Amino acid sequence: MNDLKRLFGYMGPYRRDMALGMLLVVVESAFEMVIPILMSDIIDQGVAHGDVREIGWTGVEMAVCAVLALITGLLYARYAARASYGFGARIRQAEYAKVQAYAFGNLDHFETSSLITRMTTDVTVVQNAINGGFRPMVRGPAMLVLGVALSFYMSPSLAAVFFVCAPVLGVILFFIVRRIAPLYARLQQAMDHLNTVVQECLTAIRAVKAFVRGEYEEEKFQAVNTELMDVSMTTFRTAVLNLPAFQLTMYAAMVSILWFGGNMILQGSLTVGRLTSFLSYVLQVMNSLMMISNVFLLMTRSLASAHRIAAVLDEQVELANPAHPVTEIPDGGVAFEHVSFKYHPDAAEYALAGIDLVIQPGETVGILGGTGSAKSTLVQLIPRLYDATEGRVLVGGRDVREYDLTALRDAVGIVLQKNVLFSGTVRENLLWGNPGASDEELWAACRAACADEFLQRMPGGLDADLGQGGVNVSGGQKQRLCIARTLLKKPRVLIFDDSVSAVDTATEARIRKALAALTGVTKIIIAQRVTSVMNTDKIVVLEDGRIHAVGTHSQLLASDPIYQEIYHSQMKGGGADGSTADHR
């Protein structure tokens, strides 16, 4: 319940709609409760004495009550819809905003498909619990209290049946809720699994078709789809037991009331009109109890979803601004002082260990290393996508933890290893780098990234549509657009994380030449090809998360065996150990 209370704090301006809806439900219930009393008067006063005038006037009163109940019900539906859907929109907005504030470490705690489910299905469950459960949640107790009170007013002895039925229904509801509560949590987890498979398949649909693995993906989907079906069937098979159990109890109560009420009529202690009205109240009370039980089932399911939503909202953001952040980055100098890092506090080994490295402002530094040597991890510490576990990372002579995050990341441009473009036009994607950039600036960045040559051939040029995720351009073209987007930031530190792997060597050479013309910018280039870094001011060789060697191309080629191996395997066609290479 604490999770639901936590979420209700996001109701905001819709509290007024919720309060009005609650009031309207109570008024509607009161009008409906008056009708059985009027019906009793028609039977006992009008029909019994043949008083047509009494029947007519009482009938009009009943019609007025029914119309007023209808009007209040319609008004309730309007306010309840505004409250529930407005509440759902605010929750989704809060979740999305929280995810945007997450650090990479926070995102590692959730699967992408799970976050999508929590923002869609789980919010819908809570939203529907309010929209579908708000009316019975208020109407049920109101009708229960009014119905029991009026039943005792009409016949205290017959009203005793409620004291027998209520405990029976309570016990049934207790066992159903106890059984179904963990099933709802499993149901949402099964939905996560389904979304994971769908997301992976659609994201990698080209690979699926290229490897002719459609049937394999269908089998994976069938497995998670069957899991969801089985959990759903088990869950709702238990939930529907609520209805027959309540109907059995209700009809048993009605039979008992007819039996004892009939005897009371024969004895003259009860009128036919009173018994008829009493039966109406019994139906009202039983329906109210059934409403309350349905609310419990809705609440049980919404509790599972509320817990999942609250987990996103309550996640402690790992990276935050300091109390008095520095907003100016004086230069692009970068330094690592005794830096060690691991992704999880309980990890057995460090991804990076004992890193000491100084990069002077304006220097161009290359980083080489085998797969898994933590090259990307190293540069992700600079814009504070992660925080160092031990030691300090400095930019402009200050610890990165002293800077305002927005200012720091604006000063550090990074072209990630996985190039990402968004749905929309080329212009819309490039403006991520500088929202106020002119067409001239956009074309200048594209020329530096060698993206102008294919953009000029595309219909629309800068206004050409890229499609979802940039599907209308090749891998190399996507890389060049990402480079242009980063250049538009005009950062003090420019990081290329294996960002030209999909372009040909001639285009890469032109990009390197354009980058070399940039002055006052510290450039860090992670690459797999020696040609990408051999002309840099210095090269850092990483091995297993540690710095193996630092030096210029000629120094490393003369002294470092790892660099020699990489160089000869790429440049001379030698063996894996470079033993047949020509060292000239």
N, C-alpha and C positions, 0 to 999 in steps of 0.2 A: 504493500500500500504506500510505502514511503516514496517509491518510484513514481506512482501516479500523482501523489501530492506534489512531487518535484516538478512533474510535467504541467500540472495545473497552474503553476506559476507563470507559464507562458500564455495563459488565456488572455491577459492584457485587456484591451478595450472590449473584448467579447464577453467579459463577465456580466456586463449590463444585459446583453442578449440572453445569457444563460439564466439570470435572475428573473427576467420578464417571462421567459419560457416556463420556469418553475411556477411562477404565480399563475400563469394561464392554465397550466395543467391542474392545479388545485381548484381553480374556478370551474374548469370543465368537469372535473370529477364531482364537484358539489351540485352542478346542474343535473348531472346524470343520476345522482343519488336521490334527488327530489322526485324523479319520475315514478319509481315504484310506490311511493307514498300516495301520489296522485292517482295511480292506477288502483290502489286499494280503496280510495274514496269512490272511484267510479263504480267498482263492484259492490261495495257495501252500502253506498248511499244512492247512487244513480240506478244501477241495475236492480238491486234488491227492492227498491221502492218505485221503480218505473219512472224516475224523475229524469226526463229527457233533457231538461234545461241544465240540470246538474252535470249530466254526462257531457253535454256540449261545452260548457264553460271549463270543466276540468280537462277535457280533451284539448281545448285551446291552450290552457296553461301547460299541458304536457308538450304541445307542439312548440310553444315559445321556449321552454327549457331545452328541447332538442335542438332548435335552431341556434340558441345561444351557445350550447355545448359545441355545435359544429363550428361556429364562428371562432370561438376560443381555441378549438383544436387546430383550425387552419392558421390562426395567428401563431400558435405554438410552433407549428411545423416551420413557419418562416424564420422565427427567431432561433429555433434549435439548429436549423440548417446553417444559418449565419455563424452561430457559435461553434459548431463542430468543424465546418470546413475552414473557417477563419483560424481556429485553433490548430488544425492540421497543417495549414500553410505556415503558421508561425513556428511550429515544431520543426518542419522540414527546413525552413530558413535557418533556424538556430543550429540544426545538425550540420547543414552545409557550411555555415560560417565557421563552426567549430573545426570541421575537417580542413577548411582552408588555413586555419591557424596551426594545424598539426605540423610537427617536425617529421622528418623521415622516420625517426624512431617510433613515433606514435602510429604512423601508417603501417609499420611492420606488425603492429598488434592486431590488425584487422585485415581480413581478406577483402579485396575490392567488391566481390559479389555480396559479401555480408553487409558492407556499408550501403550498397545499393538497396538491399532488402530492408535494412533498417530505416532508410529514408523513404521507402515506398510502401511495401507491404505492412511493415510494423506500424508506421504512422497511420495507414488506412485502418488497421485493426483498432487502434486507440480512437481514431476519429469515428468509426462506425459504432464503437461502444458508447460514445457520447450521443451520436445521432440516433442510434437505434435503442440505446439503453436509458437515455435521459428521461424520456416520457414514462416508461414503466417504473423507472427508479423513483420518480416523484409520485406518479399516479398510483402505483401499487400500494405503498404505505398509506397514502391519503384515502384511497378507497377501502383499504383494510380497516383503518381506524373508523371511518364514517360508517362502513357496512356493519362492522361488529357493534358499534354504538347503537345504530338504528335497529339492528336485529334484537339486541337486548331490550330496546324500547318497545318493540312489538311483542316479543315472547321470550322472556328470560330463560324459561325451561328449555325451549327448542334451541336457543343460542348456545347451550352447553355443548352442542355437537362440535363447535369450533375448538374446544379444549381437548377433544379427542383427535381431530384431524390435524391440527397444527403440529403437535409433536411428531406424528407419523411422517408428515411432509418434511419436517426439519431433518429427521434422521435420513430419509431418502436423499435429500439434497446434500447432506454432509458427505455421504459415501460417494455420490456422483462427483462432487467437486474434488474430493480427496483423490479419486482415481484419475480425473481428467487433467488436473493441474500440470503434472509433469509431461503429459502427452502434448499439450500445447507448446511447450518449450521444444520438444522433439520435432513438432510440426514446422516450426520456424527454422530449425536447423536443417531439416530436409529441404526447405525452400532455398536456403543458402546453397546447398549442394547442387540443386537444380540450376540456380543462377550461375554458379561457377562453371558448370559444363557448357551452358549456353553461351556465356561470355567468351570462354576460351575458344569455342568452335567458331563463333562469328568473327572474333578478332583474327584468328588464324585460318580463315576460310580458304585463302589461296593456297596455303600449305596443305590443307586437307585435300583439296582437289588435285594439287600437283602430285601428292603421294598416293592418290586414289584411296584415301582412308575414310571415305564417307560411311561405309558400313560399320567400321570400327567406332566412329563417333556416334552413329545411331545406337550401337549397343551400349556405349557409355551413357547416352541420354536415356535409353530405356531403363538402365539400372537405377539411375537417380529418380527418374519419373515414377518407376514402380515403388521405390522407397517412399516417395511423397504420397503416392496413392495408398500404400499400405498404412502409413502413419495416419493419413487423413481418415481412412475407413475406420481404423481402431479408435481414433479420437471421437469422431462424430457418431459412431455406433454406441459409444458410451454416453455421449451427450443427449442423444434422442431418447434414452431411457427416461429422461425427465418427464416427457409428455405423457406416455402411458401410465406412469406411476401417479402423476397428478390427476389424470382423468379417472383412474380407478378409485382413488380416494374421493374425488368430487362426486362421482356417481353413487358411491356407497353412502356418502353423506346425504345426498338427495333422497335416496331410497329410505334411509332412516327417518329423515324429516317428514316425508310423505306418510310413512307408517304412523309415527307418533302424532304428527299434525292431524292426520285423518281421524285418529281416535279422539283427539281434543275437540275437533269439530263436532263429532258425534255426541260428545259429552257437553257441548255448548260453551266450552271455555275459549274457543277460537273461531273466528269467522273465516269464510272462504277467501275474502279479499285480503285479510291479514296473512293467511297462509301463502297466497299467490305472491304478495309483496315480499314475504319472508324468503320464498324460493328465489326471487329476483336478487335479493341481497346475498343469499348463499352463493349464487352464481358470480355475483360481483366480487365477493370476498375470495372465492376460490380462484377466480381469474386474476385477482390482485396477487394472491400467493404464487400463482404460476408466473406472473410478470416478475415478481421478486426473484423467483428461482432462475428465470432466464437472465435477469440482470446479474445474478451471481455467476452464471456460466460465461456471460460476456466479460464480466470483470476478471474472471479467472484467466481467460484468453488474453485480455488486454494487459494483465499484469505481466505475462511472459514477454509481450511486445514492449511494454513500458520499461521493463528491466533492460532490454537490449538497447532501447533508445537512450536510456539514462547512462548506459555504459559509454556511449559515444559522447554525450554531453559532459559527463563527469571525468572523462579521460584527462589526466593532468598533462598539459602541454609541456614537453620536455625542454623546449627552447623558448625563452621569454626575454623581453627587454629588461635591462638593469633599471634600477631606481632612477638613475640620472644618466641616460644614454648619451653617448657622443654621436653627433650627427654629421660631422665633417671628417672625411678620410683624406689626410694630407697628401699621401702618395701611394704608389702601387707596390711598395716593398712588402715582401712576405717572408715570415720566419717561422720555423717550427723548432720549439725548444723542448727537447726530451718528451716528444709526443708519443703516446701509446693510445690505442683505441680498440674497443671491442663492441660489437653490436648489441650484445646482451650482457648485463652485469654478471650473470652466472656462467658466461661462456668460459670454456676451459682454456682457450688460447686467445691472444690478442690478434686482431686483423692487421694492425700496425704496431710496431714495437720499437722504442728507442729512436725515434726520428729526430735528427738535428739537421736542419737545412736552412740556409739563408739565401733569399733571392732578392737582388738589389732592384730598386725602382727602374723600370725601363728595360730590364734584362729579358732575354728570350731563353727559356729553359725547356729542354725536352725531357720527357720521362719515358723510359723503356722498361719492359719487364715481361715475364711470361704471364700466361693466363692465371689469375688468382693471386697475383703478386700485390694486390691492393692499390693499384695505380689510381683507379676511380675513387676509392675511399679516401686516399690522401688529399685529392683536390676538393672533395666535397666538404672537407673541414674548413676550407678557406672562406666560403660564403656562409658558413655555419649551418649547413644542411644537417650536419651532426655536430655534436660537441666532443672535443677530445676527452677521453676517459682520464688520461694523465697528461701533464705538461700543458704547454700553452701554444696557441697559434696566433701569430701577430700579423696584422695588416696595417701599413702606415705607422709602424712602431708601437701600436696598441694591441692589447689582447682583443680578439674579435668579440669576446663576451662583454666588452665595455661599449660596443657600438649599438646604435639603433638598428634593428634587423633590416628594416626597409632601406635605410641609408647604406648599410653594408652590402646588401644584395644588389642595390642599384650601382654600386661602385665595382662589383665583381660580375663580369659577364661570363657565363658558362654555357658552352654548347655541349649538352649531355650526350653520352654514348648512344642512347636511344633517342633518335630524333622524333620530335612530336610536332605535328601541325594540327590545327583545329579546323573544323568545318567553317567554310566561308571563303572569301577571296584572298588572293595573295596580299593585297593591301592590308586587309584586316589582320592577317597574321604578322606582317612586318611591323605594324603599328604597336604590337606588344612591346617592341624594343623602345619605341619613342612615340607615344600617342600624338604628339604635336609635329611629327616629321612632315616636311613638304615632299612633293613628288620628286623634286631634285635630290633631296637627301635620300629618299628611298632608292632611286636609281643609282646613286653613288654607292650605297651599301651593296646593292645587287651587283654592280660592276666589280667591286672589291672581292665579292664572293663568287664571281664568275657565273652569277645567276641571270645576268641580263641577256646572255646569248640565247637561252631557251625561252625566257619570258617574252622577248620580242617576237617569237614565233607563235606564242600562245594567243588565242582569240581573247581580246580584252586586255592583254598585258597585265598591269598591276591589278586590274579588276577581274582577272580570270578566276573562275571558281575552282577550288582545290578538291572539292568533295569531302566526304567524311574522313578525317584523319589524313588528308592529303593523298587520297588514292589516285588522283589524276596526274601525279608526277612520279618519277622514278625515285629509287633510293638515293642516287647521287644528287638529283635535283632537290630532293627534300633536304639533304644535308646542306646544300649551298644556300637554300632559303633560310635554314636555321642559323647559319653563319651570318647571313645578312641581317637577320633579326637581332642577333646579339651585337653586331657592330653598331647598330643604330643606338644602342644604349650609351655608346662612347664611354666605356668603363675604364677604370684605372688598372684593373687586373682582368686579363682576357684568357680564359681557359678553354682549350679544345680537347675534349675527352674522346680521342679516336674519332674525330668528326669529319675526316676526309677519307675514310676507309672505302667508301663506295664510289669515289671519283677516280678518273684515270690520272696517270702520273703527270701528264701535260697540264691538265686542269689544276692539279694539286700544286704544281710548280708556279702557276700564275697566281693562285691564292696565297702561297707563301711569299711571293714577291709583293703582293698588295699588303700583306700583313707587316712585312718588313718596313714598309713606308710609314707605318703608324708610329708616331713618336710619343714619348711620355707614357707609354702603356706597357705594363709588365705582361709578357705573354708566356703561358705555360702550355705546352703541347704534349699531350699523351698520344702515342702512336705505336703502331705495330711495325711500320716500315722505317728503316734506318734513314732513308732519304728524307723523311719528314722532319728529322731532328738533327741531322748531321751538320747543318749550318747554324745551329743555335749557339748561344754564348757558352752554355754548359749543358751536359746531359747527366741525368740522374738515373742510375740503374737500380731497380728494385728487385728483391728476391725474397719471397715468403714474408712480405710485410716489413722488410728491413731494407735500409739503404746499403746496397752492395758496393757501389762505387759512384763517384762524382768527378766529372772532368769534361774536357772538350772531346770532340770526335777523335782527333789525332792522339790525344793522351790515352783515351780508353782503348783505341784500336791497338796501341802499342803495349798496353799493360793489363787490360782486364779480359779474362777468358770468356766471361758471359757475353760481353759486348762483341768480342771477336767471333764468337759462335753465331750470334745474331747477324752480324755484318756479313760473314762469309757465306752463311746459308742463303742470304738474300741477294748478295751482290756478285758472288763468285761461283755460285752453284756448287759449293763444296759439300762435304758430308756434314752430318749432324755436329761433329766436333770441329769442323773447319780444318781438318788435317790436310786436305788436298788443296787448300786455298793458296793462292798467290798473294804474298804479303806486300807486294810492291805498292 
